[in-house]
Amino acid sequence: MDNLAKLAKRRECLVSQISEQRGMLTQIIKPLIKPLTLADQGLSILHFLKKNRVLIASTSVLFSVFWPNFLGKFLKRRPSSDKIRNQ
């Protein structure tokens, strides 16, 4: 009977420790929830696009048909690192 009482007391102590640790973990993770959610959504989009490569090709064709100068304007822009290097 003494062993059962010790086990019950030990279990009660462990359950209270678990509760405290969950509370601390919640406080630590709370500021990270939004960035992690955005990263997860981004990875989901990449996974979707990887599976549907036809979608990428058709989108680029549509851009070239409806806005023929779009890609040219985009490629003419120089990255900011080139601007810094040339100064």
DSSP file (Angstrom, degrees, kcal/mol; ACC not computed):
  #  RESIDUE AA STRUCTURE BP1 BP2  ACC     N-H-->O    O-->H-N    N-H-->O    O-->H-N    TCO  KAPPA ALPHA  PHI   PSI    X-CA   Y-CA   Z-CA
    1    1 A M     >        0   0    0      0, 0.0     4,-1.7     0, 0.0     5,-0.1   0.000 360.0 360.0 360.0 -33.8    0.0    0.0    0.0
    2    2 A D  H  >  +     0   0    0      1,-0.2     4,-2.1     2,-0.2     5,-0.2   0.880 360.0  53.4 -65.3 -37.5    2.9    2.3    0.7
    3    3 A N  H  > S+     0   0    0      1,-0.2     4,-2.6     2,-0.2    -1,-0.2   0.890 106.7  52.0 -65.1 -39.0    4.3    1.9   -2.8
    4    4 A L  H  > S+     0   0    0      2,-0.2     4,-2.5     1,-0.2    -1,-0.2   0.882 109.0  50.1 -64.6 -38.1    0.9    2.8   -4.3
    5    5 A A  H  X S+     0   0    0     -4,-1.7     4,-2.4     2,-0.2    -1,-0.2   0.905 111.3  48.7 -67.0 -40.2    0.8    6.0   -2.2
    6    6 A K  H  X S+     0   0    0     -4,-2.1     4,-2.8     2,-0.2    -2,-0.2   0.916 112.3  48.6 -64.1 -42.4    4.4    6.9   -3.4
    7    7 A L  H  X S+     0   0    0     -4,-2.6     4,-2.7     2,-0.2    -2,-0.2   0.906 111.2  49.6 -64.2 -41.3    3.4    6.3   -7.0
    8    8 A A  H  X S+     0   0    0     -4,-2.5     4,-2.3     2,-0.2    -1,-0.2   0.910 113.1  46.7 -64.3 -41.6    0.3    8.4   -6.7
    9    9 A K  H  X S+     0   0    0     -4,-2.4     4,-2.2     2,-0.2    -2,-0.2   0.916 113.2  48.8 -65.6 -42.8    2.3   11.2   -5.1
   10   10 A R  H  X S+     0   0    0     -4,-2.8     4,-2.5     2,-0.2    -2,-0.2   0.908 111.3  50.3 -62.5 -42.6    5.0   10.9   -7.8
   11   11 A R  H  X S+     0   0    0     -4,-2.7     4,-2.6     1,-0.2    -2,-0.2   0.913 109.5  50.7 -62.5 -43.5    2.3   10.9  -10.5
   12   12 A E  H  X S+     0   0    0     -4,-2.3     4,-1.9     1,-0.2    -1,-0.2   0.896 111.1  49.0 -61.4 -40.8    0.7   14.0   -9.0
   13   13 A C  H  X S+     0   0    0     -4,-2.2     4,-2.1     2,-0.2    -2,-0.2   0.913 112.2  48.0 -65.5 -43.5    4.1   15.8   -8.9
   14   14 A L  H  X S+     0   0    0     -4,-2.5     4,-2.6     1,-0.2    -2,-0.2   0.890 109.5  52.6 -65.9 -39.5    4.9   14.8  -12.6
   15   15 A V  H  X S+     0   0    0     -4,-2.6     4,-2.1     1,-0.2    -1,-0.2   0.901 109.9  48.7 -63.6 -40.4    1.5   16.0  -13.8
   16   16 A S  H  X S+     0   0    0     -4,-1.9     4,-2.1     2,-0.2    -1,-0.2   0.888 111.2  50.2 -67.8 -37.6    2.0   19.4  -12.1
   17   17 A Q  H  X S+     0   0    0     -4,-2.1     4,-2.6     2,-0.2    -2,-0.2   0.910 109.6  51.2 -63.8 -41.8    5.5   19.7  -13.7
   18   18 A I  H  X S+     0   0    0     -4,-2.6     4,-2.4     1,-0.2    -2,-0.2   0.914 108.9  51.0 -61.1 -43.1    4.0   18.8  -17.1
   19   19 A S  H  X S+     0   0    0     -4,-2.1     4,-1.9     1,-0.2    -1,-0.2   0.914 111.4  47.5 -62.0 -43.4    1.4   21.5  -16.7
   20   20 A E  H  X S+     0   0    0     -4,-2.1     4,-2.2     1,-0.2    -2,-0.2   0.911 112.2  49.6 -63.8 -43.0    4.0   24.1  -15.8
   21   21 A Q  H  X S+     0   0    0     -4,-2.6     4,-2.6     1,-0.2    -2,-0.2   0.876 108.7  52.5 -66.0 -37.5    6.2   23.2  -18.7
   22   22 A R  H  X S+     0   0    0     -4,-2.4     4,-2.2     2,-0.2    -1,-0.2   0.904 109.2  50.3 -63.2 -40.6    3.3   23.4  -21.1
   23   23 A G  H  X S+     0   0    0     -4,-1.9     4,-1.8     2,-0.2    -2,-0.2   0.918 112.3  46.4 -63.2 -44.0    2.5   26.9  -19.9
   24   24 A M  H  X S+     0   0    0     -4,-2.2     4,-2.0     1,-0.2    -2,-0.2   0.911 112.2  50.9 -64.7 -42.3    6.1   28.0  -20.3
   25   25 A L  H  X S+     0   0    0     -4,-2.6     4,-2.5     1,-0.2     5,-0.2   0.882 107.8  53.2 -63.5 -38.5    6.3   26.4  -23.8
   26   26 A T  H  X S+     0   0    0     -4,-2.2     4,-1.8     1,-0.2    -1,-0.2   0.908 109.5  48.3 -62.2 -42.5    3.1   28.2  -24.8
   27   27 A Q  H  < S+     0   0    0     -4,-1.8    -2,-0.2     1,-0.2    -1,-0.2   0.861 113.6  47.5 -66.7 -35.5    4.6   31.5  -23.7
   28   28 A I  H  < S+     0   0    0     -4,-2.0     4,-0.3     1,-0.2    -2,-0.2   0.905 116.9  41.5 -71.7 -41.5    7.8   30.8  -25.7
   29   29 A I  H >X S+     0   0    0     -4,-2.5     3,-1.5     1,-0.2     4,-0.8   0.727  91.8  86.5 -81.1 -22.9    6.0   29.7  -28.9
   30   30 A K  G >< S+     0   0    0     -4,-1.8     3,-1.0     1,-0.3     4,-0.4   0.860  90.6  45.8 -50.6 -47.1    3.3   32.4  -28.9
   31   31 A P  G 34 S+     0   0    0      0, 0.0    -1,-0.3     0, 0.0     3,-0.2   0.714 112.1  54.3 -70.3 -16.3    5.4   35.0  -30.8
   32   32 A L  G <> S+     0   0    0     -3,-1.5     4,-2.1    -4,-0.3     5,-0.2   0.529  83.5  86.6 -92.8  -5.9    6.6   32.4  -33.3
   33   33 A I  H <X S+     0   0    0     -3,-1.0     4,-2.2    -4,-0.8    -1,-0.2   0.925  88.7  47.1 -63.7 -46.2    3.1   31.2  -34.3
   34   34 A K  H  > S+     0   0    0     -4,-0.4     4,-2.3     2,-0.2    -1,-0.2   0.940 114.3  44.8 -65.8 -48.2    2.5   33.8  -37.1
   35   35 A P  H  > S+     0   0    0      0, 0.0     4,-2.3     0, 0.0    -1,-0.2   0.901 114.7  49.5 -62.4 -38.1    6.0   33.5  -38.8
   36   36 A L  H  X S+     0   0    0     -4,-2.1     4,-2.3     2,-0.2    -2,-0.2   0.870 109.5  52.0 -67.6 -34.9    5.8   29.7  -38.6
   37   37 A T  H  X S+     0   0    0     -4,-2.2     4,-2.3    -5,-0.2    -1,-0.2   0.918 110.5  48.1 -65.4 -43.2    2.3   29.8  -40.1
   38   38 A L  H  X S+     0   0    0     -4,-2.3     4,-2.4     2,-0.2    -2,-0.2   0.903 111.7  49.7 -63.7 -41.0    3.5   32.0  -43.0
   39   39 A A  H  X S+     0   0    0     -4,-2.3     4,-2.4     1,-0.2    -1,-0.2   0.905 110.6  50.4 -64.1 -40.4    6.5   29.7  -43.6
   40   40 A D  H  X S+     0   0    0     -4,-2.3     4,-2.0     2,-0.2    -2,-0.2   0.901 110.6  49.0 -64.3 -41.0    4.2   26.7  -43.6
   41   41 A Q  H  X S+     0   0    0     -4,-2.3     4,-2.2     2,-0.2    -2,-0.2   0.896 110.4  51.6 -65.6 -39.4    1.9   28.3  -46.1
   42   42 A G  H  X S+     0   0    0     -4,-2.4     4,-2.4     1,-0.2    -2,-0.2   0.906 109.7  48.8 -63.1 -41.9    4.8   29.2  -48.3
   43   43 A L  H  X S+     0   0    0     -4,-2.4     4,-2.4     1,-0.2    -1,-0.2   0.867 109.1  53.5 -66.3 -34.9    6.1   25.7  -48.3
   44   44 A S  H  X S+     0   0    0     -4,-2.0     4,-2.3     2,-0.2    -2,-0.2   0.904 109.0  49.0 -64.1 -41.0    2.6   24.4  -49.2
   45   45 A I  H  X S+     0   0    0     -4,-2.2     4,-2.7     2,-0.2     5,-0.2   0.926 111.5  48.9 -64.3 -44.5    2.5   26.8  -52.2
   46   46 A L  H  X S+     0   0    0     -4,-2.4     4,-2.2     1,-0.2    -2,-0.2   0.901 111.2  49.9 -61.6 -40.4    5.9   25.6  -53.3
   47   47 A H  H  X S+     0   0    0     -4,-2.4     4,-1.7     2,-0.2    -1,-0.2   0.902 111.2  49.4 -64.1 -41.0    4.8   22.0  -52.9
   48   48 A F  H  X S+     0   0    0     -4,-2.3     4,-1.8     1,-0.2    -2,-0.2   0.925 112.5  46.9 -63.0 -45.4    1.7   22.7  -55.0
   49   49 A L  H  < S+     0   0    0     -4,-2.7     7,-0.2     1,-0.2    -1,-0.2   0.842 108.6  55.6 -67.5 -32.5    3.7   24.4  -57.7
   50   50 A K  H  < S+     0   0    0     -4,-2.2     3,-0.4    -5,-0.2    -1,-0.2   0.883 111.5  44.1 -66.0 -37.1    6.1   21.5  -57.8
   51   51 A K  H  < S+     0   0    0     -4,-1.7     2,-0.5     1,-0.2    -2,-0.2   0.819 117.9  45.5 -74.4 -31.0    3.3   19.1  -58.4
   52   52 A N    >X  +     0   0    0     -4,-1.8     3,-0.8     1,-0.2     4,-0.8  -0.610  60.9 155.3-116.1  69.1    1.6   21.3  -61.0
   53   53 A R  H 3> S+     0   0    0     -2,-0.5     4,-2.0    -3,-0.4     3,-0.2   0.764  70.2  67.3 -68.0 -24.9    4.4   22.5  -63.3
   54   54 A V  H 3> S+     0   0    0      1,-0.2     4,-2.9     2,-0.2    -1,-0.3   0.855  94.3  59.3 -62.4 -33.7    2.0   23.0  -66.1
   55   55 A L  H <> S+     0   0    0     -3,-0.8     4,-2.0     2,-0.2    -1,-0.2   0.897 105.0  48.2 -62.2 -40.7    0.5   25.9  -64.1
   56   56 A I  H  X S+     0   0    0     -4,-0.8     4,-2.2    -7,-0.2    -2,-0.2   0.931 113.6  47.0 -65.1 -45.7    3.8   27.7  -64.0
   57   57 A A  H  X S+     0   0    0     -4,-2.0     4,-2.0     1,-0.2    -2,-0.2   0.920 113.2  47.6 -64.1 -43.7    4.3   27.2  -67.7
   58   58 A S  H  X S+     0   0    0     -4,-2.9     4,-2.5     1,-0.2    -1,-0.2   0.873 110.4  52.8 -68.0 -35.2    0.8   28.4  -68.6
   59   59 A T  H  X S+     0   0    0     -4,-2.0     4,-2.4    -5,-0.2    -1,-0.2   0.917 109.5  48.2 -64.9 -43.1    1.1   31.4  -66.3
   60   60 A S  H  X S+     0   0    0     -4,-2.2     4,-2.1     2,-0.2    -2,-0.2   0.882 111.6  50.7 -66.4 -36.0    4.3   32.5  -68.0
   61   61 A V  H  X S+     0   0    0     -4,-2.0     4,-2.0     2,-0.2    -2,-0.2   0.926 110.0  50.1 -65.3 -43.7    2.7   32.1  -71.4
   62   62 A L  H  X S+     0   0    0     -4,-2.5     4,-2.8     1,-0.2     5,-0.4   0.907 110.3  50.1 -61.6 -41.7   -0.3   34.2  -70.3
   63   63 A F  H  X S+     0   0    0     -4,-2.4     4,-2.4     1,-0.2     7,-0.3   0.917 111.4  48.5 -62.0 -42.4    2.0   36.9  -69.1
   64   64 A S  H  < S+     0   0    0     -4,-2.1    -1,-0.2     1,-0.2    -2,-0.2   0.821 115.7  44.7 -69.9 -28.7    3.9   36.9  -72.3
   65   65 A V  H  < S+     0   0    0     -4,-2.0    -2,-0.2    -5,-0.1    -1,-0.2   0.939 123.4  31.5 -78.8 -48.6    0.7   37.1  -74.4
   66   66 A F  H  < S+     0   0    0     -4,-2.8    -3,-0.2     1,-0.3    -2,-0.2   0.800 134.6  26.2 -83.7 -29.4   -1.2   39.7  -72.4
   67   67 A W    >X  +     0   0    0     -4,-2.4     3,-1.5    -5,-0.4     4,-0.5  -0.695  66.8 172.5-131.9  80.5    1.7   41.8  -71.2
   68   68 A P  T 34 S+     0   0    0      0, 0.0     4,-0.5     0, 0.0     3,-0.2   0.791  80.3  47.7 -64.2 -27.5    4.6   41.3  -73.7
   69   69 A N  T 3> S+     0   0    0      1,-0.2     4,-2.5     2,-0.1     5,-0.2   0.487  87.9  89.9 -90.3  -2.1    6.8   44.0  -72.1
   70   70 A F  H <> S+     0   0    0     -3,-1.5     4,-2.1    -7,-0.3    -1,-0.2   0.945  90.2  41.6 -61.2 -50.8    6.3   42.7  -68.6
   71   71 A L  H  X S+     0   0    0     -4,-0.5     4,-2.5     1,-0.2    -1,-0.2   0.887 113.9  53.4 -67.3 -38.1    9.2   40.3  -68.5
   72   72 A G  H  > S+     0   0    0     -4,-0.5     4,-1.5     1,-0.2    -1,-0.2   0.912 110.2  46.9 -62.5 -42.4   11.5   42.8  -70.4
   73   73 A K  H  X S+     0   0    0     -4,-2.5     4,-0.8     1,-0.2    -1,-0.2   0.881 112.5  50.9 -65.5 -37.5   10.8   45.5  -67.8
   74   74 A F  H  < S+     0   0    0     -4,-2.1     3,-0.5    -5,-0.2    -2,-0.2   0.906 111.8  46.1 -67.2 -40.6   11.4   43.0  -65.0
   75   75 A L  H  < S+     0   0    0     -4,-2.5    -1,-0.2     1,-0.2    -2,-0.2   0.746 103.4  63.6 -76.2 -22.5   14.7   41.9  -66.4
   76   76 A K  H  < S+     0   0    0     -4,-1.5    -1,-0.2    -5,-0.2    -2,-0.2   0.751  81.4  96.8 -72.7 -22.9   15.9   45.4  -67.1
   77   77 A R  S  < S-     0   0    0     -4,-0.8    -3,-0.0    -3,-0.5    -4,-0.0  -0.459  71.3-140.5 -68.2 135.6   15.8   46.3  -63.4
   78   78 A R        -     0   0    0     -2,-0.2    -2,-0.1     1,-0.1     5,-0.1  -0.780  20.3-108.3 -98.1 141.8   19.2   45.9  -61.8
   79   79 A P    >>  -     0   0    0      0, 0.0     4,-1.2     0, 0.0     3,-1.0  -0.301  28.0-116.3 -63.0 152.7   19.6   44.4  -58.3
   80   80 A S  H 3> S+     0   0    0      1,-0.3     4,-2.1     2,-0.2     5,-0.2   0.772 112.5  66.2 -63.8 -26.2   20.6   46.9  -55.6
   81   81 A S  H 3> S+     0   0    0      1,-0.2     4,-2.1     2,-0.2    -1,-0.3   0.858  99.7  51.4 -65.8 -33.1   23.9   45.1  -55.1
   82   82 A D  H <> S+     0   0    0     -3,-1.0     4,-2.0     2,-0.2    -1,-0.2   0.892 108.2  52.1 -67.6 -38.8   25.0   46.1  -58.6
   83   83 A K  H  X S+     0   0    0     -4,-1.2     4,-0.6     1,-0.2    -2,-0.2   0.902 111.4  46.3 -63.3 -41.2   24.1   49.7  -57.8
   84   84 A I  H >< S+     0   0    0     -4,-2.1     3,-0.8     1,-0.2    -1,-0.2   0.907 112.0  50.8 -68.2 -41.1   26.2   49.6  -54.6
   85   85 A R  H 3< S+     0   0    0     -4,-2.1    -1,-0.2     1,-0.2    -2,-0.2   0.843 108.0  52.6 -66.1 -34.4   29.1   48.0  -56.4
   86   86 A N  H 3<        0   0    0     -4,-2.0    -1,-0.2     1,-0.2    -2,-0.2   0.581 360.0 360.0 -80.8  -9.8   29.2   50.6  -59.2
   87   87 A Q    <<        0   0    0     -3,-0.8    -1,-0.2    -4,-0.6    -2,-0.1   0.473 360.0 360.0 -81.0 360.0   29.3   53.6  -56.9
